[in-house]
Amino acid sequence: MKRKSTYSAIGGYQPFLFCIGMYFVALFFSIFICSAIFYAVNPKGNMAKNATSPVGKTAMIQTSNQVLLTVAK
């Protein structure tokens, strides 16, 4: 009597596919973390100039209401 197999062939590839998936996840996070560290140490030129300038886009708001956050363009 011949036994009928209902399992698909992709089950044998599961550990291999898991390793490939984890490799791409680790690659994505390593690129993100390394670029974040790089831009923290070496900021872009226009961002560095704006950070050192005390005169900029800040303004005092005189109001009787409580203001949590304002963004001026």
SULNORGI-V714652 format. One record per helix or strand of 2 or more residues. SS is the DSSP state (helix for helix, strand for strand). FROM is the first residue (numbers start at 1). TO is the last residue. If there is no record, write none. Layout:
ss: (SS | SS)
from: (FROM | FROM)
to: (TO | TO)
This chain:
ss: (helix | helix)
from: (9 | 45)
to: (41 | 52)
